[in-house]
Amino acid sequence: MDLDAVRTFVAAADAGQFSEAATDLSITQQAVSKRIAALEKDLGVPLFTRTARGAQLTIDGQAFLPHARGLLQAEERAAASVRPGRRALRVDVIARRLGTAGLLRDFHRAHPRTELDVVTLFDADAAIAAIDDGTMPGRQLPGGIKAMRVLDEPVQLLTGPNHKFATARAVTPAQLAGHRIWMPGYVAGTEWAAYYDELAAEFGITIDAVGPNFGTETLMDAVADSPDLATFVGELTRLLWPADYDLRRIPLTGPEPVYPHSLLWRADNPHPALRAFRRWLGSQPSGRRGTGTWTPSWARRQAPPREPAAGDPGASRR
């Protein structure tokens, strides 16, 4: 259906005269008549009754009018979905419990009018494929993809009440050698596996990924009942468990392992909300960093967060 003809029909219906519709649309009255005649031919019914006082909708015209308005609204929504600055900024946060999701919630509280489309893709490869082509931490990013390290999140030990370290105020990574660290969500080839592989190699830690991953609730249930089972969690990861689980979150120190979260985006992404998001990230505390902390070798080469320079183009990711 010719949407210009539909727009002309709605304008004529609102104005009640073809001449006024022509003025509103900045076209000639003859063009208005031709468009409406073509629409009537397409629909097979008359839409107006021409009178000396103007144009009145027929019964068919009255029935068609709300649908015509709906067509024009759908056209506007379709255009807005791809118009820079009108569509929501899509951001992948990996999982809604993790610290990156909390960071995005804080941004939205600071910018409540910014529309966000929050997604949870599986890993960095899936996220970067959504931006461009896949890669892994420590490897060169594809052309056109930029990265900014935005948050160093301390890693903690999660234990049950009967674990050896349950009453410890802190534990060193080296003390975990020989203890069972169970991470059924550990998937080889992902960026979090790259992180924990290097952490384990650095401090002699053995990570057990045996068994199906039935989710966080099942993992916490197993840890709560075990005297020798523990797992790693991020300090900012939001976890809730029944009171009788009595789980303990034990800080790791000497050094303190921190997980380096980064934002990845296409350099040519013009979305204005991306620039605001990057500027806000650059103004936030980046977490613990420097002496006394540990990050993998590939993270040490990443630049710390900074406020975008004037004219710096800018979207999405962790």
N, C-alpha and C positions, 0 to 999 in steps of 0.2 A: 504494500500500500504506500502511496506517495505521501510522505509525512508533511511535505510542504502544502499539499492539498488539505490534509487533516488540520494543519495549523491555520490555514486560511478559513476553513469551515468553523473552527472554534472562535476565531476572531470575528467572523461575520455573525455568529450566534450571540456573542457577547455584545457586539455593537448594535445589532438589529438592523444594520444597513451595510450594503456592500461598499458604499463610498467611504464610510468611516473605517471599515476593515482595511480598505486600501491605504488609507492614511496611516493607520497603526502599523501596517506591514511595510510601508514605503514602496508600494507597487501601485500599478494603475488599477482602476475599477474594472477594466476589461480583463486584466490578469486574474482578478478575484473571481469574476464570472467564469472564466475558462477553467480555473482550478476546481471550482465547486462543480461545474458541469462534468468534468472528468471524473471526480469522485462519485458523483451520482451515477454515472454510467458504470463505474467499477462496482458499485454496490447494487445497482439495479433498482434503486428507489429514489424518489425525489426527497431532498432534505429540507428545502425551503419552499414556501409559497410566496411569490413576489406580489407585493401590493403597492399601492401608491404611497403608503406610509413607510415602506421599507421591505424587509424580508423577515418572515415569520417561519419558525421551525414547523415542519410537518410532524405527525406522530412518529414517523420513522426517524426524523431528525432529532426529536427529543430522546428517542431510545438510543440513538447513536452517540449523542453528545457526551455522556459520562465515559464511554469507552474511548472516544476521541481524546478526551483529556488524559485518560490513563495511558494511551499510546505516547502522547507528548511527554508525560512524566517518566515513562520507561525510557524514552530516548535520552532525556536529561540524565537519568541515573546511569545509563550505559556510557554516556560520554564522561560523566564525572568519575566513573570507576577507573579510567585510564588518564584522566587529566591531572598533570602534576599539581600537587597541593590540595587536591580534592579527595583523592583516595586515601584510605587509612595506610599508615606506615606499618608494613609487615615485619615483625621481629621474631626470630626463633630464639627460645630460651632453653632448649634441650629438654627440661622438665619443669613443671610448675612448682615443685617443692624446693628447687635449688636456689642458691643465692642470686643467680642472674635474674630469676623471676622477681625476687624481692627488689632488686635494683630497678627493674622496669616498673614495678608498682610505685616505687618512690618517685620515679620520673613522672608518672601519670598523676600522682598527687600534686606535684609541682606544676604540671601543665595539663589540667583536667579537660581542656577543650581539644587537645590533640587526640585524634582518632588513631587507635592502635589495633592491629590485627595480630594477635599473639598466637604463634604456632609452636609445636614441639616436634621438630624433626629428629631423626635418630642420632646422627652424629655430625661431625664437621664435614665429612664428604657429602652427606645429604644436604646440609645447609649451604655449602659452597656451590653445589650443583644447582641449587635453587637460585643462586646469584650468578654463577658462571659455570666453571668446570671444577671438579673436585680436587682436593689436595689434603695433606695431613700436616699436623704441626711439625716444625723442623724442616719442612721442605719449602721450596720457593712457591709463593702464591702465584696463581695465574695472572697474566697481564690484565690490568684494569681492576684488580681486587686489592683493597687496602685493609690494613689491620691496625688496631689500637688496643693495647693492653689496658684494661679498665678496672680490674679488681683482683687483688691477691687474697684469696680466701683460705684461712687456716684449716688444715685437715685435723680432725679429731678421731680418737679411738672410741668406739661405741661398744660397751660390754654389759653383761648381766651382773646382778648383785653378787654372784659367787665366783666371778672371775678373779684371777690373781691380782689384776690391776684395778679392781673395782673401787678400792679405797684410796688409790693413788691420787695425789693432787696434780701430777703431771708425769709423763713417761717420755723417755727419749726414743727416737726411732730405732736406735741400736738395740734397745731392750726388747724390741718386738721380734728379734731374730729367734727362731725356734717356736714361736707361738702361731697358732692357726688364725690367719686373717681371711675370713670367708667373704668373697665378693661374687655371688652368682650372676650379677649384672655385668661382670667384666667380659668384654667382647674384644678379642684380638683384632687389631687393625683400626680401632677407634682412637680418638684423641685422648680419652681418659685412660685407655689401656697404655698408650704411649707414656702418659704421666706416671702411672703406677708401676710400669715396667722399670723405668729409670729409678724411681724411689726404692723399689725392691732391690735392684742391683746395687744401689749406693749403700744401703744399710743392712744387706743380708736378710731381707724379709721375704718370706714365702707367702704368696697370695694364692689361695685356693678358690678356684672358680668352678669346682665340680658340683654338678647338680643343676636342675632346672631353676630358672628365675621366676618365682611365683609372685614377685613384687616385694615392696618395702615392708608391708605388714607381716608377711611370712618370714622375712629375714629377721625382723625385730623379735618375733615370737621365738625363733630358734636361738637367737643370741640371749634372750632373757632366761631361757631354761638351761643354758650350757655353762659349765665352769671353765671351759677352755676355748670357747668360740668368741671371736670379736670381729668387728668390721670397721671400715673407715667411713666417716661422714664429713661433709663440709660444715664449718662452724655456723654458717647461715642457712643450712638446709632445714626446712621446717618439718619437724617430725612430732607426731602425737602418738602416745601409746597408753594402754591401760595402766592405772596406778600400781597394780600388783606386779607389773613387769619390773619396776624399779631399775630401769636402765640407767647407765652412767655414761656421760660424755666426758672423756678424759683428754685434756689438752696434750699436745705433743710439743716438746721443747728440746733444745740442744742438739741440732737446730730445729726450728719450727717449720715443718713442711707447709707450704702455701700453694694452692691451686691457682694458676694464672688464667683468669677469664679474659677473653678478648672480644672486641666488636669487630666484625668483618663487614665490609660494604663495597659496592661498586663505586669507583671513583667518579663515574659520570652520572650517578643517581642524583637528579635535581630536586628530590622531595624536600620541601622546606622543613618538615618535621625532623628529618634526619639531621640537618644542621643543628637544630635546637637540641636534639638528643645528644649529639656529640659534644656540644658546648656544655650541656648539663653534666655529662659524664666527666668531662675534663675539670669541672669545678668540685667534684665529689672526692672525699678521701679514697685513696686507692687501696686501702688495707695495709697490712703489714708487709714491709719490703726492706731489703738491705741486710745489714749484718744481723746474724741470729736467725735468719730464715733460710729455707732451702726451696729452690725451684729447679726443674730440669734444665739441662744445658740449652735446649732450643728456646726456652722461655727467657733466659737471661739475655738473649740477643734482641728481644722485642723492646720497642721504645715504650716508655711510660706514657700514661694518658696526657693529652694536652688539649687546650682549647683550640678549635679550628681557627686558622688564620682567616682574615678577611678575603673573601673570594674563593676560599677553599671549597670545592664541590662536595657535595655529600648527598647504602643502607640496609642493612639489617644484620643482626646476629649477636653472638654470644660474647 
